[in-house]
Amino acid sequence: MEAVLASLIAVAGTLLGSVVTFAVQRRTTAQAELFARSQQLRQERLTAYSAYAGAVTALKQATVTLWFRLQEAPDGPETRQAFTECDRLGAATENAQFRVRLLAKDSALVALATSAFDAVAPLRTASTHAELALREQELQDSLSAFMTAATAQIH
């Protein structure tokens, strides 16, 4: 009888050990998957936010170039080429903004991204070089606010 009882205790202990091991491994696997997903999302956000800032910066540069072309020769071929480049970069920036919208955790970051994009358009309508510089600074401030919020969200 003692041998049977000892065998039952051994079998029950083995089963209990197996169940506990399974539960611990399952929990560890779930935590590892959750961590991997969060790291992947963080990396995607980092890529999207930096790409957006780069796209806005490229669009700003092209818009400033267009402004100078408009001052020099409004109907010249370089001006038409600058218009085309602004259009292309504007579309690329909108595309990057869509990614920001998809990945952003909060609407405040999306609003800051929109504000940075909206600050590009007034560059074209500046009437003087001083006004252009002022509007460039406003754009830079908007972009800096976006980057500060994006950095806080990533970290």
N, C-alpha and C positions, 0 to 999 in steps of 0.2 A: 504494500500500500504506500509506503514511504517513497519507493522508487517511482510509482505512478505520479504521486503528488509532486515529486522533484521534477519529473519530466514535464508535467503540466505547467509548473512554474517556469521552467526553462523555455518552453514553447511560448508561453504568454509574454515572458520578458523579451524574447526574440521578436515576437510580433509587435509589441509595444515599441521596441527600439526601431523597428522598420518603419512604423507609422510616424514616429517622431522625426526620424531622419528624412522621410518623404516630405513631411510638413515644413521642416526647416529648409530643405533644398528648394521646395516650391516657392517659399517666401523669398529666399535669396535670389532665385531666378527672376521672380516678379520685380524685385527691387532693381536688379541689374538691367532688366528691360526698360523700366521706368527711367532709370538714370541715362541709358543710351538714347531713349527718345528725347529726353530733355536736352541732352547735349547736341543732338541732331537739330532740334528746333533752335537752340541757341546759335549754332553755326549758320543755319539758314537765315536767321534774323541778322546776324553779323554781316553776312554776305549781301543780303538785300538792302540793309540800311547804308552800308558803305557804297554799294553800287548806286543807290539813289543819290547820295551826296555827290558822288562823282558825276552822275548824269546832270544834276542841277548845275554843277560847276562848269561842265562842258557847254551846256546850253547858255549859261551866263557869258562865257567867253565868246561863243559864236554870236550872241546877241550884241555884245559890245563891238565886235568886229563889224557886224551889220550896221550898227549906228555910225561907225566911222565911215563905212562905205557910202551910206546915205548922205553924209555930210560932204564927201568928196565928189561923188558922181552918182546921183540917184537913179539914173537910167543905164548905168554901165554894166558890162557883163560880170564884173566882180561883185556888184551889188546883187544881181540875180543869183549868182552862185552862193553868196552869203545868205540870201533868203532861203534857198534850197537847203543849205546846211542847217539853218535854224529850224526849218520844218522837220528835217530828219531827226535832229537832236531833241526837238520838242516831243516827237512821237516816242523816242526812246526813253525820255524822262517820264512821260505818262505811263509807259509800260513798267518802268521801275517803280513808279508810285503805286501801281496796282499790286505789285508784290509786297510793298510795304503795307498796304491795306489788308492783304491776306494774312500777313504774319504778325502784325502789330497786336500787342496785348491790350492796348487801351485806345480809346478814341482821341485822347489828347495828342498822342504821337501822330496819328493820322492828320489831325488838324494842323500840327506843326509842319508836317510834310507838305500839306496843301498850301500853307502860308508861304513856305519857301518857293514852291513852284509858282504861285501867284505873284511873287515879288520879281519874277523875271520879266514879265510883260511891260511894266513901266520903264524898263531900261530903254526900250525902243522909242518911247515918246519923249525922252528927255530933250529939252530944248538947248541946253548948254552943256559944256564939258563938266562944269561944277555940279550941275544937277545930275548928270550921269554918275559922277563919283558918289554923290549922296545916295542915289538909288542903288548903286553897287554895294554900298555899306549897309543899307537896309536889307538887301538880299543876303549879305554875309551874316548879318545879325539873325535873320530868320533861319538860315542854314545852321548856324551855331546853336541856336535854341533846339532845333531838331536833333542835332548830333548829341547834345547834352542829354536830352530825354531818351534818345536811343541807347546811349551808353548806359544810362541808369537801368534801362529795361534789360539790357543784355547781361549786366553784372547782377 
